[in-house]
Amino acid sequence: MLPYRSSALLASAALVLGAALVPASAYADDTAPAPAPGTTVDISIDQLTQALTAAKAPTTAAARAGWVTRGTTALTGQPTVDTTAIYAVDRGLTDTLNVGPLVEAEHSGTYLTVAGLNAAEPRLHIHRSLKAIRKPHATWVFSPDRSLDLQNYQSGSLVALEAPDTLLDIFTDTSQFTLTDTPTETIAGDGSTTTYTFAGTHVTGGSQTDTVTINAHDVLTNATSTTAAGSGTSDYTYGSQHVDLPAKKKTVTMKQVNQGYVLTTLPKQVRAGARVVAFEANDRAHGHPVKVAAIRSYARRMARSFDRSIGLKVLTTTAIGGGVRIIGTNHVTHARATYTVRLSGKRAAAHKG
């Protein structure tokens, strides 16, 4: 994984890349003789852009049937990790972080490992959540996403973000990347590859130095990047690939994980709901005395909305003198948590019990 292609899971996944400008002063005479194999020469930004642009179509064609990239990422203060990304047309896999592999299914969604999700979202207490829904042995979590497109990193696909043609698109798009300084070109002694080294910045303002190698068929085969945060390298090979989806018996959905989290934090959820009801009743009264009927109405609406959001019947309400009691029930253990919201003077107040 190249340093500027950082991800953020589990998720949820927004990438912002920078803008490129080609200054007029960079344009040079393209009639100069080609450098001898094995030598490194300076070239203009325009010549670099032309070379990378020429590689886009052949690289895209080579990648269409499948590709795999392997490399390393070394971030400052962290150990070097091996990285892998595989594109198998309608399925893909990335293993570019310290949280294990992630599998993507085209127009279906993303599978994350339980360990990876636990590392990314420790507040979910995922192992307790899985136990609460009686799925303690699950090892994968599926997050559905019909918009996921493995050829479009802007859809949130991490596989697309690692694609060789995506890399070339970024470097040649004048709205995404700014080339700076003087690039260099090195032709291998046997003429089999040409390597370009160049500097640039993206929209976040960070600078980086990149090296890309293109073979005799104008196909990208290697890319490296160095930033203030660290360095990364990717070696690309092309051809049909295969990625297996996780076994269903080892997989739970993100909705189930959220349900488990609610069940394991039931008193907290009921308290939060009661406080929302009290706040809404007081706020909508606009300084006038709160009506008991309004408290009960807001409580019923809150309970329906909460249950609908998690896809599980958890909250019920019952009328009491001066207000309402909100009851949360764990359908697995049958444990209950209750809070009341009732009038206190002219205002609504939430209390335990």
N, C-alpha and C positions, 0 to 999 in steps of 0.2 A: 504494500500500500504506500503510494507516494505521499509525503507529508502533507501537501496541500489538500489531499483528498481525505480529510478526516471525516469520521462519521459519528454520527450520533444516533443510537439505536432507538432504538428500540423504542421505533418509535416509530424518532422517531426520526429524521433522517433529514434537515434543511441545509442545502449547500449554497454558499455564495462565492462566486469566483469573480475574478477581476476583469479589467478592460484593457485592450491592447491598442496602441497607437503606433503608426509607422511614420516617423518624421520625414519631411521632404529631404532633409540632408542625408538620409540613409540610402537613398537611391543611388545606385552605382552602375557603371558600365558592365553589362553582362557579357561582353565580347571577350573578356580576359580568358587566357588559356586555362584549361582545367589543371588543378594541382596534381603533381606526381603522386602515385599511390604510396601510402605510408607517411605522407607529410601532412602537417596541420597548417592551415592558412586562415587568415581572417576573411570573413565575408560580410556583406551588408545585411541589414535587417530585411531588406526587400528580397535578397537572394535566399535567406533562410525561410521566409514566409512562402516563397515560391516552391522551395523544396518540400516543405511540410505539407503544403496544399496538394502537390503532385502525389504525395503518398496517401492522401485521404481515400480516394476511390479504390485503389488496390487493397488497402488495409481493410476497408469496409467489406469488400468482396470476399477477402480471405476469412474474415471473422464471421461471415453470415452463417456458415455451417457449424461453427463452434470454435472456441478458443480456451486456452488455459494460461494463466500467468502465475509464476511463482517468484518469490523474492524475499526481501527482508525489510523490516522497519526498525530503526533505532532512534528513539526519542530521548531527548536530554534527561538524564537522571533515571532512565528505565532500561532494563535489559533488552537486547536485540531480540526480536521475535520473527519467526518465519511467517510468511504470508502466502495465501493461495486464493485465487478467484477462478471460477469455472463458469463458462457460458455454454449451456446445452440446449439452446434455442428456446424451449418453453420452460426450462428450469435452470436454476443457477445456484452456485454456492460461493460464499465468501468466508474466509477465515483470516481476517486481517487485524483482529484485536486480541486482547488477552482473555476474552470471554468465550472463546470457542467458536465453532462453525455456525453459520446462518444460512438457511436454505430458502430460496425464493421460487414461487410458482407463478408463472405468467397469468395475469388477470385473476389471481386467486388470493395470494397473500404470502406472508413470511413466517417461517418456522424459526424460533429462537430456542436455544438450549435453556433448560431451567437454570443451570449454573450461570449462563450469560445474563439472563434476565435478572437473576438474583444480584449479580454484580452491578448491573446497570440501574436497577430499581430496588435498592435494599429496603426501602420503606414498605414494600409490599409484603415482606416476610414470607416469601413465596413458599417455602417448605411448610410453614404452618397453614398457609392458604390451601395448599394441595391436600394436606391432611384433613382440613375442614370439609373439603368436597369429596373425601374418600378416594383420592387419586395420589397417594403418597409416592408411588413408584413411577410417576410420569417423568420423562426426561426432556420433552419438547413442549413448547407453547406456540400455538398457531394464532397469528393475528391476521384476520381477513382484510383484503384490499383489492377490490376489483379493478382499480385504476393502475395497478402495478404493471409496468412495462419494462421488460428486461433490456430494451434497447434505448431507453430514455431515462437518464439519471434524474431528470427533473420530476419524474413520477415517484421518486423515493427509492428507486432500485439501487442497492449498493453494488450489485453485479454490473449494472450499466455504468456506474461511476468508475469501475476498474477497467472498462473496455478500452482496447487500443484506439479505436476510432473516436471514442469520446475524448481521449487525450489529445489527439490531433485536432479535433474540432475546437477544443479550448485554446490551444496554442495559436490557431490561425484565425480565430474569431476576434475581430477588432473591437467588439463590444465586451469581451471577456478577459483579455489578457494584454498587458503592456510589456512589450519587449524593450530591453534597455541595453546599453553598452554595445560591445562589438562581438558578434557571434563568431564561432570558428567551425571549420569543416575538416574532417579527417577521413581520407579514403583508405581502407585496409590495403595492405600490401598486395593481396591477391585480387583486389577490386570487388570482393564479394559484398562488402557493406560500406556505408558512409555514415559517419557519426557527427552529429551537430551538438555543440555545447553553447548555451546561451543563458542570459540572465533576464529576469522579468519580475513584475509585481502583479498581484491580483487586487480586486476591489477592496479587500480588507486592509490593504496597505502593506502587507508583509512582502518582503523580497525573497527570491529563491533563485537558485542556479540549477538548470536542467540539462540533461544530456539524453538525446534520443539516437538510436541506431536504426537505420533503414537498410534492408537488403537490396540485392540487385534487381528484385522484382518490385521495388518501391513499397515494400510492406514493413511496417514497424515491428522490430524484434526485441528491442530493449529500451527501457526508460529509467532514468534515475533523477532524483530531485533532492536538493539540500536546502534547508531553511534554518532559521534561528532555533526552531524547535527540534530539529533532528534531520535524519536522512532516510531515504527509502529507495528501493530498486525493484523493478519488475522485468522478468524475462517472459516474452510471449511466444507461444507455439499455437499452431492452428490445425483444425480438423475436428471431426465429430467427437463429442464428449457425452458422458452419461452422469446424471445426478439422481440419486434415489430420494424419494420423499420419506420422511420419518414414518415409522410404523404407527398406525392409528391407535393401537393399544398403549402406546407410550406417549401419546399426544393429548394435551388438553387445549382448550381455546382460551384466548385472553379474557373472554367474558367469564369463563369458569374461574379463572384466577382472581378476577375482580370480585366475583361472588364469594370466593373463599376468604378474601381479604375483609369483606364486609362482615362475614360470619365471625371471624376471629377478632374483630374490633367492634362487636355489636353495641356495647354500652356507649362507646365513643360516637358511633353513627346515630344512635337514638338521641343522645345529648345534642349533637350538632343539629339534627332535625328539629328538636324542640326549640332551640335557640333561633333558628330560622323563622319558625312560626311566630314566636314572640316578637321578633324584630319586625316582621312583615305586618303584624297586627298593629303595633305601635306606629310604624311608619305610615301606614295607610289611614290611620285615624287623624293624621294632620293636626295633632294637638288636642283633639276632642277625646272624650272618654271612649275607651275601647269597648266594643260590644262582645258579649260572650259568643253569640252566633258567628261573628266574624272569626274569632279564634278557632272555633270548631271547623269552619269552612276552610280556612287556611291549612289546618292540620290535615284534613282529608286530602286536599289537593297536593300537599307536600308528600304525603305517604304514597299516593298514586304515582306521582312523578318519580319518586325515589325507586319504587319497585320496578317501574317501567325502564328506568335507566340501567339497572343491573340485570333485568330479565329474571327476577326472582321475587316471590312474595315474602316479604320480611316484615313490613310495618303495617300495623292496624291502629285504629283510633277508636276511642269510646268516650262518650260524653260523661262528664262529672260536674259536680256543682261548681259553677264559676268558670268552667273551661273544658279542657279535654285531656285525656290521658293517651300518650303515644306509646305503643308496645312494639318492641322488636323481638322476633322469635327466630331462633336458630332451628331450621327444620331438620337438621341432622341430629343435634344433641337435645333439642327441645328446651334449651336454656332461654331465659327471657331477660330483657332489660326494659325498664319503664322510666318515662319522664312525664311530668305534667306541665301544662301551660294553662294558667288561670289568672283571673283578674287579681291585681294587687293595687288597691286604690283605683285609679283611672287607667292603669296601664297593665299590659300583659307581662307575666314573668314566668320563666322556665325553672322548674325544680325537679330534682331527682325523686323518683318514687311514684 
